[in-house]
């Protein structure tokens, strides 16, 4: 594979890079959709299918081929929400603008409110939308469009408020709605022993790029959910302000975000690169017709009775094979033999012409040339065979 990659041109490198980036995006998406086990099972069955095709296990190959078609449909049905979100993000990729971040005064007010609620052990759930729309993922809620202020937020999260268990959606300097219900996450590795509010915060952070802040009424902690990850931060106004500004003022360029993702998912990037190289080698480079020279000995059969070979010159020749690159790469040189019929060799010797029909080879490759095109041979009388067996003992006469 590496030899083929070393011979790749600029166009091939661009081709592999595009495929590698696409595979990396699919791998990251599958991890976020938590469909990794299904994909691993699919790859395992694919390997069995290739083995069945290679060894011509027709029934096994046909059964697996039929199963793949059904499995793809099942996978699409299972991941239809994730697929829809993926296509929506791809459509909006060029149309995105900057996040409508709150003004500094609104950020200070929000941070002060969350820290006050944490000190009083009151639960809270606050959504700061990003570039992705959140409306379709939010159920219920009461439209407010009120000016953001400390008293308003404290009253909305008061235990006596009818919507205190729901989420408050803040956009710019306005409280757009309160008492909203968010989708729950089932990523128990990320949630650990956290409660329903944290599950709702992570659920929205998995489906959109919104920043969700949650206050735990049991621990008095403040957690941040963003891009499918959740972590706890210091319950101080300065720490909360810094977190909000760092996330919402992050560069919107794809390159900066991509480098950040690569630092956290470098193993996926390496796997995607190797997989792209392997696919290019098999599907592109492997399908190119090329040649390979294999040195093989000259074997002569059926020498006339009473004679043996005295000279074969040269004893080895170069056979130029032609075929697909992948077939020539996997070929075993010991399977290539050149056998000649020695029944026509006269005692004085002579030359035998070499032809492609005399070369035994796998069916998927052909013989393009043999160098040299003939060999010099000579035979001689075979020495008489030595007697075998024991000499019978001499007969003795009785006295």
matplotlib code that plots the C-alpha trace (Angstrom):
import matplotlib.pyplot as plt

x = [0.0, 2.7, 4.5, 1.3, 0.8, 4.4, 3.7, 0.4, 0.1, -1.3, -4.8, -4.7, -3.6, -6.5, -8.8, -7.6, -7.8, -11.5, -12.4, -10.4, -12.2, -15.6, -14.8, -13.6, -16.9, -18.9, -16.9, -17.4, -21.1, -21.5, -19.9, -22.3, -25.2, -23.8, -24.2, -20.6, -21.6, -23.9, -21.2, -18.6, -21.0, -21.7, -17.9, -17.5, -20.2, -18.6, -15.3, -17.1, -18.8, -15.4, -14.0, -17.1, -16.7, -13.0, -13.5, -16.7, -19.1, -22.1, -24.9, -23.1, -22.3, -25.9, -27.4, -25.1, -25.7, -29.5, -29.0, -26.9, -29.8, -32.2, -29.7, -29.1, -32.8, -33.0, -30.0, -31.6, -34.8, -32.9, -30.8, -33.3, -33.2, -29.4, -29.3, -31.8, -29.8, -26.6, -28.1, -29.5, -26.1, -24.5, -27.0, -26.5, -22.7, -22.1, -25.1, -24.1, -23.4, -22.1, -23.9, -26.3, -24.4, -25.8, -24.3, -21.8, -24.4, -26.7, -23.9, -23.0, -26.7, -27.0, -23.8, -24.9, -28.3, -26.8, -24.4, -27.2, -29.4, -26.5, -25.8, -29.5, -29.6, -32.3, -32.3, -32.1, -31.8, -30.8, -30.4, -28.3, -29.0, -26.1, -26.3, -28.5, -32.3, -33.6, -37.3, -38.0, -36.2, -38.1, -41.5, -44.0, -42.9, -44.5, -43.5, -42.3, -40.0, -39.1, -36.1, -33.3, -32.9, -31.9, -35.3, -37.0, -34.8, -35.0, -38.8, -38.9, -36.8, -38.6, -40.0, -43.5, -43.3, -45.3, -42.4, -39.4, -38.7, -38.4, -35.8, -35.4, -34.4, -32.3, -31.5, -29.5, -30.9, -34.4, -35.9, -37.7, -39.6, -39.7, -40.9, -39.7, -38.9, -35.7, -34.9, -33.3, -29.9, -29.1, -25.4, -24.9, -21.1, -21.3, -24.1, -22.8, -24.9, -26.5, -30.2, -32.9, -31.9, -28.5, -29.9, -32.1, -29.1, -26.9, -29.8, -30.1, -26.3, -26.1, -28.6, -27.7, -24.7, -26.6, -24.8, -26.9, -26.2, -27.7, -27.7, -28.0, -30.3, -28.8, -25.1, -25.3, -23.0, -23.1, -22.5, -22.0, -23.2, -21.9, -21.2, -22.4, -20.0, -20.8, -18.5, -18.7, -17.4, -16.7, -19.9, -18.5, -19.7, -16.3, -16.0, -19.5, -18.9, -15.6, -17.2, -20.1, -17.8, -15.2, -17.8, -19.9, -17.0, -15.1, -14.0, -16.7, -14.3, -14.4, -10.6, -10.3, -13.1, -11.7, -8.3, -9.9, -11.9, -8.8, -6.9, -9.6, -10.3, -6.8, -7.3, -10.4, -8.5, -5.6, -8.1, -9.9, -6.6, -5.5, -8.9, -8.9, -5.4, -6.6, -9.7, -7.7, -5.2, -7.9, -10.4, -8.3, -4.6, -5.5, -7.7, -4.9, -3.4, 0.4, 3.2, 5.5, 8.7, 9.1, 12.2, 11.3, 13.4, 13.1, 11.8, 12.0, 9.8, 9.6, 13.3, 13.6, 14.2, 17.9, 19.0, 19.2, 19.6, 23.2, 22.7, 19.9, 21.2, 20.0, 18.5, 16.1, 14.2, 12.3, 8.5, 6.7, 3.2, 0.4, -2.8, -4.5, -2.1, -3.9, -3.6, 0.0, 0.7, -0.8, 0.6, 2.9, 6.1, 6.3, 3.1, 4.7, 6.5, 7.9, 7.7, 9.0, 8.5, 11.9, 10.8, 12.0, 15.5, 18.2, 21.5, 23.5, 21.3, 19.8, 17.5, 13.9, 11.6, 9.7, 6.1, 3.5, 1.5, 4.3, 4.0, 1.7, 0.1, -3.1, -6.0, -6.3, -2.9, -1.4, 2.1, 3.2, 6.9, 9.6, 13.2, 15.1, 12.9, 14.7, 17.0, 19.9, 19.5, 21.6, 21.1, 23.5, 23.1, 22.1, 24.5, 23.4, 21.3, 23.1, 21.7, 19.5, 18.8, 21.2, 23.4, 22.2, 24.6, 27.0, 25.7, 27.9, 28.3, 28.1, 31.4]
y = [0.0, 2.4, 1.9, 2.8, 5.9, 6.9, 6.8, 8.9, 12.2, 15.5, 14.6, 11.3, 13.1, 15.5, 12.6, 10.8, 14.0, 14.6, 11.0, 11.1, 14.3, 12.7, 9.5, 11.5, 13.4, 10.2, 8.6, 11.6, 11.7, 8.0, 8.4, 11.3, 9.2, 6.3, 3.9, 2.6, -1.0, -1.3, -0.1, -2.5, -5.3, -4.2, -4.1, -7.6, -9.0, -7.2, -9.0, -12.3, -11.4, -10.6, -13.9, -15.8, -14.1, -14.9, -18.6, -18.8, -19.6, -18.7, -19.3, -17.4, -14.5, -14.2, -14.4, -11.6, -9.5, -9.7, -8.9, -5.8, -4.2, -4.8, -3.7, -0.4, 0.4, -0.5, 1.7, 4.7, 4.3, 4.1, 7.2, 9.2, 12.1, 12.2, 12.0, 14.9, 17.0, 16.1, 17.3, 20.4, 21.4, 20.7, 22.9, 25.7, 25.4, 28.4, 30.4, 30.6, 33.9, 34.8, 33.6, 36.2, 36.5, 38.4, 41.9, 42.1, 43.4, 40.5, 38.0, 39.5, 39.4, 35.8, 34.7, 36.5, 34.8, 31.3, 31.8, 33.1, 30.1, 27.7, 29.2, 28.8, 25.2, 26.0, 24.1, 26.1, 25.3, 28.1, 27.8, 30.2, 29.2, 29.1, 29.0, 26.0, 26.6, 25.0, 25.4, 21.9, 20.3, 22.3, 21.3, 23.4, 26.5, 29.9, 32.8, 35.8, 38.1, 39.9, 42.0, 40.0, 40.9, 39.3, 39.6, 38.1, 35.1, 34.5, 34.6, 32.2, 29.6, 30.1, 26.8, 28.3, 29.3, 26.9, 26.7, 26.4, 22.8, 23.8, 25.7, 29.4, 30.3, 33.6, 35.3, 38.5, 40.6, 38.9, 36.0, 34.5, 31.8, 29.8, 26.4, 24.7, 21.0, 19.8, 16.4, 14.0, 12.4, 8.7, 9.2, 7.7, 7.8, 11.6, 12.1, 9.7, 10.2, 13.5, 14.1, 15.0, 18.6, 17.6, 15.0, 17.7, 20.1, 17.4, 16.3, 19.7, 20.1, 16.9, 17.9, 21.6, 23.8, 25.7, 26.4, 25.1, 26.0, 23.9, 24.5, 21.4, 21.9, 18.9, 19.8, 23.6, 23.1, 24.8, 22.7, 23.6, 21.4, 22.2, 20.1, 16.9, 17.3, 18.3, 19.6, 21.4, 24.9, 27.0, 28.6, 32.1, 35.0, 35.5, 31.8, 31.7, 34.9, 33.6, 30.3, 32.0, 34.4, 31.8, 29.6, 32.2, 34.3, 31.3, 31.8, 30.8, 29.7, 26.0, 25.7, 26.9, 24.7, 21.7, 22.0, 22.1, 18.9, 17.2, 17.8, 15.9, 13.2, 12.6, 8.8, 9.1, 11.3, 8.8, 5.9, 7.9, 8.7, 5.1, 3.9, 6.5, 5.3, 1.7, 2.4, 4.4, 1.5, -1.1, 0.8, 3.2, 2.2, -1.5, -1.4, 0.0, -2.5, -2.7, -5.2, -7.1, -9.1, -12.4, -14.6, -18.2, -21.4, -23.4, -26.9, -29.6, -32.7, -35.9, -36.3, -39.3, -42.6, -43.4, -39.8, -37.0, -33.3, -32.1, -28.3, -25.8, -22.3, -20.0, -21.9, -19.0, -16.5, -13.3, -13.6, -10.3, -10.6, -8.1, -7.6, -5.4, -3.8, -5.4, -8.9, -8.5, -7.1, -10.2, -12.8, -15.5, -15.8, -19.5, -20.1, -18.9, -21.8, -22.4, -26.0, -27.3, -30.6, -32.4, -35.3, -33.5, -32.8, -34.6, -35.9, -33.1, -30.5, -27.3, -24.4, -24.5, -21.6, -20.1, -19.1, -17.7, -21.0, -22.8, -20.5, -21.7, -18.7, -17.6, -16.9, -13.2, -12.4, -12.9, -13.3, -10.4, -11.3, -13.9, -12.8, -14.4, -16.0, -19.3, -21.5, -23.8, -27.4, -30.6, -34.1, -37.1, -40.8, -41.6, -43.8, -47.5, -48.1, -49.7, -53.1, -53.1, -55.7, -58.1, -60.6, -64.2, -66.2, -68.7, -72.3, -74.7, -78.5, -80.8, -82.7]
z = [0.0, 0.9, -2.4, -4.2, -2.1, -2.8, -6.5, -6.1, -7.9, -6.8, -8.0, -6.0, -2.9, -3.2, -3.8, -0.7, 1.4, 0.4, 1.2, 4.5, 5.7, 4.8, 6.6, 9.7, 9.7, 9.4, 12.3, 14.5, 13.6, 14.3, 17.7, 18.6, 17.3, 19.4, 16.5, 16.9, 17.8, 14.9, 12.5, 14.0, 13.5, 9.9, 9.2, 10.7, 8.4, 5.5, 6.2, 6.3, 3.0, 1.4, 2.6, 1.3, -2.1, -2.2, -1.5, -3.6, -0.8, -2.9, -0.4, 2.4, 0.1, -1.3, 2.2, 3.5, 0.4, 1.0, 4.7, 3.9, 2.0, 4.9, 7.4, 5.7, 5.7, 9.4, 10.2, 8.3, 10.3, 13.6, 12.8, 10.9, 13.4, 13.4, 9.6, 9.3, 11.7, 9.7, 6.4, 8.0, 9.3, 6.0, 4.3, 6.8, 6.8, 4.5, 5.7, 9.3, 10.9, 14.4, 17.4, 18.9, 22.1, 25.1, 25.8, 28.6, 31.0, 30.2, 30.7, 34.0, 35.1, 34.0, 35.8, 39.0, 38.8, 38.4, 41.3, 43.5, 42.7, 43.3, 46.7, 47.5, 46.2, 43.6, 40.3, 37.1, 33.3, 30.9, 27.1, 25.0, 21.4, 18.9, 15.1, 15.0, 15.6, 18.8, 18.3, 16.9, 19.9, 22.6, 23.8, 25.6, 27.4, 27.7, 25.5, 27.5, 25.5, 28.8, 29.5, 31.1, 34.7, 38.0, 39.7, 36.6, 36.5, 40.2, 40.0, 37.1, 39.0, 42.2, 43.5, 43.6, 39.9, 37.6, 35.1, 37.5, 36.5, 32.8, 30.8, 30.2, 26.7, 26.5, 23.2, 23.2, 26.2, 26.2, 28.0, 25.0, 26.9, 30.2, 31.4, 28.2, 28.0, 26.4, 24.9, 27.3, 26.7, 27.2, 27.3, 30.7, 30.5, 30.3, 32.8, 35.4, 38.5, 37.4, 37.4, 34.9, 34.5, 33.4, 31.1, 29.4, 29.1, 27.5, 25.3, 23.7, 23.5, 21.6, 19.0, 18.5, 19.1, 21.9, 25.2, 28.1, 31.8, 34.6, 38.4, 40.6, 43.5, 45.3, 45.1, 44.4, 41.4, 38.0, 34.9, 31.3, 28.3, 24.8, 21.7, 23.4, 26.4, 30.0, 32.7, 36.0, 36.5, 39.6, 40.9, 40.8, 38.6, 37.0, 36.1, 34.6, 32.7, 31.3, 30.2, 28.4, 26.6, 25.7, 24.0, 22.3, 21.1, 19.7, 16.1, 13.7, 11.0, 10.1, 10.2, 13.8, 14.9, 12.9, 14.6, 18.0, 17.2, 15.8, 19.1, 20.9, 18.3, 16.8, 17.0, 14.8, 12.4, 12.1, 11.6, 8.9, 7.1, 7.1, 5.9, 3.1, 2.0, 2.1, 0.1, -2.5, -2.8, -3.3, -5.3, -7.4, -7.4, -7.0, -10.2, -12.4, -14.8, -14.2, -14.6, -12.2, -12.9, -11.1, -11.5, -11.7, -12.3, -15.5, -14.9, -17.6, -17.5, -19.4, -20.6, -23.0, -21.2, -20.5, -20.4, -17.8, -18.0, -18.2, -18.9, -18.6, -19.4, -18.0, -15.1, -14.2, -16.3, -15.7, -16.3, -16.8, -15.4, -16.2, -14.1, -11.6, -9.1, -6.1, -7.7, -8.4, -5.0, -3.3, -5.7, -4.2, -6.4, -5.6, -7.5, -10.7, -12.5, -16.0, -17.1, -20.5, -22.2, -22.5, -24.7, -27.9, -26.6, -28.6, -27.1, -28.9, -27.1, -28.5, -27.7, -26.4, -27.2, -24.2, -24.5, -22.1, -22.3, -20.5, -17.4, -14.6, -12.9, -11.2, -13.5, -12.7, -14.2, -17.6, -19.0, -21.1, -21.7, -20.8, -20.7, -22.3, -24.9, -25.1, -23.0, -24.0, -22.9, -23.2, -22.1, -21.5, -21.0, -17.5, -15.6, -15.1, -12.1, -9.2, -8.3, -5.3, -2.7, -0.8, -2.6, -1.9, 0.3, -1.4, -1.3, 0.7, 0.2, 3.1, 4.0]

ax = plt.figure().add_subplot(projection="3d")
ax.plot(x, y, z, "-o")
ax.set_aspect("equal")
plt.show()
